[in-house]
Amino acid sequence: MKPALLVLAAGIGSRYGGVKQIDGVGRHNETLLDYSTYDAKRAGFGKAVYVIRPEIEKEFCERFFNRVSKNFDAEYVFQTHDKFLNSMQLTAAKDRKKPWGTIHAVICAKDAVKTPFAIINADDYYGRSAFEIMGKYLSSITNESTEHAMVGYMLGNTLSKSGMVSRGICEIKNNELASMKENKEIGYEGNRIISIIDGKKIECTGNEWVSMNFFGFSIMVMENFVQYFEKFISENAENEKAECLLPSGVNEIVSSGKGKIKFFTSQDNWFGMTYPEDREKVRKEIEKKINDGCYPDMLWEK
């Protein structure tokens, strides 16, 4: 039973100023999504499912999906504001403009995922070894397993020089996730790394383990996430900015005893696109990996 790859690609990209999910960074205008999908296929994943917004469908297909779907079993699903909301909640959320967050994105794909699956962000580069580690683990579990997994990265290797980012800081015990807390503003202040929580600045060492939303789950987790989102939306339907995020949902699974999250690390360096200035750095990193033989000049057959 080959695992599936679930890609979260419905974000608005307000800090980036565009649809960064399908911004070209490779020699032939390949996106970071191309490289992640290529790494997943090479690591033994059997299918990819992309969660997108309906308004980017045409551009998504033209700039990415049509090419990849000729080379790999792939499909896409929509994340829309009305999914999993009742009529009263829809009325309360009538002014909502942004998606409901990553937990909502995941459950929007629940009917498309039939095997253990990994979750990644569309605008992050995770590296070949991370997919190999996760692919091997997911191939070893069943659909009924309550032992899930994640690949973590060191905080200091995941920051942008261009501004603040959001990271889930992890507490690890006995190679398992003990807790995770979403820090929505972490970045550099001079040479220091600062996290701003409730208006207070907390200095970080840079050696903290963080989540970059690279998780691996059995499909049992979908029921947990549906319940978690139902509780969230019952409390936040009128809130135009509240988001139901993976770090919080994963932390609830661990704290409630519903499951365990095995913690893995990767030797590859993470990089990604949060701000427009990040694109050139990402392009150079991809070019270096092509020159080093990690990737062919052209990823996919036309």
PyMOL commands that set and color helices and strands:
alter all, ss='L'
color gray80, all
select helices_A, chain A and resi 20-22+32-42+54-68+87-92+102-107+128-138+155-157+221-236+246-255+278-291
alter helices_A, ss='H'
color red, helices_A
select strands_A, chain A and resi 4-8+47-52+74-78+117-121+124-125+147-154+165-173+176-189+192-197+200-204+209-217+260-265+271-272
alter strands_A, ss='S'
color yellow, strands_A
deselect
rebuild
show_as cartoon
